Each structure stands twice: as structure tokens, then as C-alpha cells.
Amino acid sequence: MTVIEVSNLTKRYGDTVAVRDVSLAVEDGEIFGILGPNGAGKTTTVECVAGLRTPDSGKITVLGRAPRDPSLRAEVGVQLQESQLQEKLTVREALELYSAFYPQPADWRQLAADLGLDEKLRTAYGKLSGGQKQRLSIALALIGNPRIAILDELTTGLDPQARRDTWDLIESVRDRGVTVVLVTHFMAEAERLCDRLAVIDKGSVIALDTPGGLVARAETTQTIRFRPSAPFDDALLMRLPEVREVRQAGSRVEVVGTGNLLHAVSSTLAVHQIVANDLRLEQASLDDAFVRLTGHGTEE
């Protein structure tokens, strides 16, 4: 079932076109990623979906309703890229206050524990670090037990361990049936969490696929590196249809090819009683796919 549908969305700021004819659909229960460099139009797109901005043209429906329908407020949680609370409001007061806005809120104490905020409950918002403010923003987006959670730059400002802990939380939220729309420019985050991705660049969707599907577009070649237990002639592997090139340098061997390269090479070596020690397989990554699609990295 489609829970969010965006058709031909366009949004301008003066003479600048921030979003140009964007169309996408988000299915119930998936983590849908919107991936792109800073300034690509990602935040404008999700702010239109959340009802925070009015499109210049196009149509958006969320759970079959217009984004600004008041009935959606209890069903859609939003974590913005930038948000502020009153400086003297404590973490506990913020969680209790937002919890009171919803008929069936989540357990705010459990959310605080899951996001590493349980020791900061008495701390004023103005005294929190940037990462702690980000985690509180995530908690407030999830506190209403929403059907849809829109998370913009989810883990910006978090340290590596906090980022991974937050990924685990988002996966558990999805496992409870919540649909997640995740805006990110972190490749590892998109690859780890997202079922499908829309790649946005210069205001337009340039690709829409699974992470694996996008990687498959980037490059079909693979590289295997290993140290053989016994010497062998290049011809042993070059006769395999999956192999394009064999390079040997000292005790190291590098094999470049396509298809089920790893199986073909390892099987052939095994037949000749050769063990591939310290074997490494290198394939195209989501970062490679993004660069190939856009011509630049996400930081540009």
C-alpha cells in the first residue's frame, strides 16, 4: 500500500528552483531514503510532504490526505534538520510535554533510554551538546507513536557509536510497522537502513531503486585479491569466462572480472589444491553509484 505519493512536485524560492518535477511513492512499512548532496532539494521535498511548505505545483498525498490535514498530526512524526526548544526546558519536561499532545504516546522513558538521554533528563535544552539535541529531536518525532516518521539528516552531529545505536533504533521502529522517510547524505546510513532510495541532485530525482540496484548501475567489475598457497600460471584463471585480467606481483594476486567471479576463481583454485589466503573481494559501493549518477560526491 502506498502511504506517501508525490507527483510532479515543484518548489521555487524567488528565481531559484529548489525542487523540479519530483515524483516518488513510499510504500507502507519501508524505510525510504532520499539521498543527495547538500542543497540538492532533499529538505524542501520532505518539508512539502510534512506540510511545512506549500508547493508551487504538483500533488502530494499522505495516507490519502493533503499534507496539512489536521488529522495527520497524530500519525506523522517529523525530525527536522534544524529545530529549537526553549533554552531552560529540561529533557524530561520536553518529553512529557510532547507526550501529552498525543492520544496514545510511546513510553518517553524508554525512548530516552534507547537514545542515550536517560542521564540527561534534568538537563536544560540550552546545556545539551549538538548530538544530544539531535537525539532529543528524534525522540520527539517518535513520541506520538506515528504511522510515518520523517527524519531529516538523522545522525548529523552524532559520534560513530551513537550513530550506530540510532540506526538500531530506527530498524526497531520499522519492525513495529512504522514507515520511515530518511533524508541523508551519509552513504553508509543509506546502505544500512534503506529498502529503496531516491537520488536527488539539483532539485530532480535522477534515480529510484534499491541500494543494490543503484550499485549495479555503477560498475559490474569486481576485484579479488589474495595470496595463493602455491604458484600458478595466469592462464589457469584467464580461461574462465568471468575473468578479465590477472595480475601477479610478488606473493599477491589480483583478479578482475564480472558475474559470479568469487565462486569461479575459488572453485578453480580448489580443484588445483591452491588455497587463497587473505582473500578480499572489492565491489562497487553506493558511493561509486552516486558519483557515476551525478558526477560528484555528496559533499559537493
C-alpha positions in Angstrom: 0.0 0.0 0.0 1.3 3.5 -0.9 1.3 5.8 2.1 3.0 8.8 0.5 2.6 9.8 -3.1 4.4 12.8 -4.6 3.6 13.8 -8.2 5.4 16.4 -10.2 6.4 18.5 -7.2 8.0 21.8 -7.9 9.1 24.5 -5.4 10.8 27.8 -6.1 12.4 30.4 -3.9 12.4 33.5 -6.0 14.3 32.8 -9.2 15.8 29.6 -7.7 14.1 26.3 -8.4 14.8 24.2 -5.3 12.7 21.1 -6.4 11.9 20.4 -10.0 9.1 18.0 -11.1 9.8 15.4 -8.4 7.7 12.3 -8.3 8.0 9.3 -5.9 5.9 6.9 -3.9 6.6 5.5 -0.4 5.2 2.1 0.5 3.8 1.1 3.8 6.4 -0.3 6.3 9.5 0.5 4.3 12.5 2.7 5.1 12.6 5.0 2.1 15.7 7.1 1.7 16.2 10.4 0.0 19.9 10.7 -0.9 21.7 13.7 -2.3 24.3 16.4 -1.7 23.7 19.4 0.4 21.4 21.9 -1.4 20.0 19.2 -3.7 16.4 19.8 -2.7 16.0 16.9 -0.2 14.9 19.0 2.8 12.5 21.1 0.7 10.9 17.9 -0.6 10.2 16.4 2.8 9.1 19.7 4.2 6.4 19.8 1.5 5.5 16.2 2.3 5.2 17.2 6.0 3.0 20.2 5.3 5.6 22.7 6.4 5.9 24.3 2.9 3.4 24.8 0.1 4.5 23.5 -3.3 4.2 25.8 -6.3 2.8 23.0 -8.4 2.3 19.2 -8.2 0.3 17.0 -5.9 1.1 15.3 -2.5 -0.9 12.8 -0.5 0.0 11.4 2.8 -2.2 8.4 4.0 -4.6 9.5 1.3 -4.9 13.1 2.7 -3.4 16.5 2.0 -0.2 17.1 4.0 -1.8 19.9 6.0 -4.8 17.9 7.1 -5.0 18.3 10.9 -5.8 14.6 11.3 -2.3 13.8 10.2 -0.6 15.4 13.2 -1.0 12.3 15.3 0.1 10.0 12.5 3.2 11.7 11.2 6.3 12.4 13.3 8.9 14.8 11.9 12.5 15.4 12.9 13.8 18.5 11.2 17.3 19.2 10.1 17.3 22.2 12.5 15.0 22.8 15.4 15.0 24.7 18.7 13.2 24.4 22.0 13.2 26.9 24.9 16.7 27.0 26.4 15.5 26.3 30.0 13.2 23.5 29.2 14.7 20.2 30.5 14.8 17.0 28.5 12.2 15.4 30.9 9.8 18.4 30.5 10.1 18.3 26.7 9.4 14.6 26.6 6.4 14.9 29.0 5.0 18.0 27.2 5.2 16.4 23.7 3.8 13.1 25.1 0.7 15.0 26.3 -0.1 16.1 22.7 -1.0 12.5 21.5 -3.8 10.1 22.5 -1.5 7.0 22.6 2.0 8.2 23.0 5.1 6.0 23.2 6.8 5.4 26.6 9.0 8.5 26.7 11.2 6.9 29.4 12.0 4.0 27.1 12.7 6.4 24.2 15.1 8.4 26.4 16.9 5.2 27.3 17.1 4.0 23.7 18.6 7.3 22.6 21.0 7.7 25.5 19.2 10.5 27.1 18.2 8.9 30.4 21.1 10.5 32.2 20.2 14.0 30.8 16.5 14.2 31.9 17.2 17.0 34.3 19.5 18.9 31.9 18.2 22.1 30.3 17.9 22.1 26.5 20.4 25.0 26.3 23.0 22.9 28.1 22.8 19.9 25.7 25.5 19.3 23.1 24.6 19.3 19.4 24.4 15.5 19.3 22.2 15.4 22.4 19.9 17.9 20.9 19.7 15.8 17.8 18.8 12.7 19.8 16.1 14.6 21.7 14.7 15.8 18.3 14.5 12.2 17.2 12.7 11.2 20.4 10.1 13.9 20.0 9.5 12.8 16.4 8.8 9.3 17.6 6.9 10.0 20.9 3.5 10.1 19.3 3.7 6.5 18.0 3.4 7.8 14.4 2.5 5.6 11.4 5.0 7.6 9.4 8.3 9.1 10.7 10.1 11.7 8.5 13.7 12.1 9.7 15.9 14.8 8.1 19.6 14.2 8.4 19.0 11.8 11.2 22.5 11.3 12.6 24.3 14.6 11.8 26.4 15.6 14.8 26.3 12.1 16.4 29.5 10.3 17.1 30.1 6.9 15.4 28.7 4.8 18.3 25.7 7.0 18.8 25.0 6.9 15.0 25.0 3.1 15.0 22.8 3.0 18.1 20.4 5.3 16.4 20.4 3.0 13.3 19.4 0.1 15.5 16.6 2.2 17.0 15.2 3.1 13.5 15.3 -0.5 12.4 13.3 -1.5 15.5 10.8 1.3 14.8 10.4 0.0 11.2 10.0 -3.5 12.7 7.0 -2.2 14.7 5.3 -1.2 11.4 6.3 2.4 11.2 7.1 3.8 7.7 10.3 5.8 7.8 11.3 8.5 5.3 15.0 9.1 5.8 16.9 12.1 4.4 20.6 11.6 4.3 23.9 12.3 2.6 25.7 9.5 4.5 26.2 6.6 2.2 26.8 4.0 5.0 23.5 5.1 6.6 21.5 4.8 3.3 23.1 1.4 2.5 22.5 0.1 6.0 18.9 1.3 6.5 17.1 1.9 3.3 14.9 -0.5 1.4 14.7 1.9 -1.5 16.4 5.2 -2.4 15.5 8.3 -4.4 18.7 10.0 -5.5 18.1 13.8 -5.8 20.5 16.2 -7.5 19.9 19.8 -8.4 16.3 19.5 -7.5 15.4 16.5 -9.6 15.1 12.7 -9.0 17.8 11.1 -11.1 17.4 7.6 -9.9 15.0 5.5 -7.9 15.9 2.0 -6.9 17.1 -0.3 -4.1 20.7 0.3 -2.8 21.8 -2.9 -4.6 20.1 -1.8 -7.8 21.9 1.5 -7.7 25.2 -0.1 -7.1 24.6 -2.5 -10.0 24.3 0.5 -12.3 27.6 1.9 -11.1 30.0 -0.8 -12.1 29.8 -4.5 -12.9 33.5 -5.3 -12.4 34.8 -6.9 -9.2 38.4 -7.3 -7.9 39.6 -10.3 -5.9 43.0 -10.0 -4.1 44.6 -13.0 -2.4 47.9 -14.7 -1.6 48.0 -18.2 -3.1 49.4 -21.2 -1.2 51.2 -22.3 -4.3 52.3 -20.5 -7.6 50.2 -20.9 -10.7 50.1 -19.7 -14.3 47.8 -16.8 -15.2 46.2 -18.9 -17.9 44.6 -21.1 -15.2 42.2 -18.3 -14.3 42.2 -16.4 -17.7 40.3 -19.2 -19.3 37.4 -18.6 -17.0 34.6 -16.5 -18.7 34.2 -14.4 -15.6 37.8 -13.3 -15.5 39.0 -10.2 -17.5 42.5 -9.8 -16.1 45.0 -11.5 -13.8 47.9 -9.5 -12.2 50.6 -11.1 -10.1 53.1 -9.1 -8.0 55.3 -11.0 -5.7 53.2 -13.2 -3.4 50.0 -11.2 -4.2 47.4 -12.0 -7.0 44.8 -9.6 -8.2 41.9 -10.9 -10.4 39.5 -8.5 -12.1 36.2 -9.8 -13.6 32.4 -9.9 -13.6 29.5 -12.1 -12.7 30.0 -14.8 -10.0 33.7 -14.1 -10.0 34.4 -15.2 -6.5 32.8 -18.7 -7.0 34.5 -19.2 -10.3 38.0 -18.3 -9.0 37.8 -20.1 -5.7 36.4 -23.3 -7.3 39.1 -23.4 -9.9 41.8 -22.9 -7.3 40.3 -25.6 -5.1 40.4 -28.1 -8.0 44.1 -27.5 -8.3 44.6 -27.6 -4.5 45.5 -24.0 -4.2 44.3 -22.0 -1.1 43.5 -18.3 -1.5 44.9 -16.8 1.7 43.9 -13.3 2.9 41.2 -13.2 0.3 39.4 -9.9 -0.2 36.6 -9.1 -2.6 36.1 -5.5 -3.7 32.9 -4.4 -5.4 31.3 -1.1 -6.4 29.8 0.8 -3.5 26.8 3.1 -3.1 29.3 5.9 -3.1 30.5 4.8 -6.5 27.0 4.6 -7.8 26.2 8.1 -6.6 29.3 9.6 -8.2 28.5 7.8 -11.5 24.9 9.0 -11.5 25.7 12.7 -10.5 29.3 13.2 -11.5 30.3 14.3 -8.0 30.2 13.2 -4.3 27.6 14.1 -1.7 29.7 16.8 -0.1 29.9 18.8 -3.3 
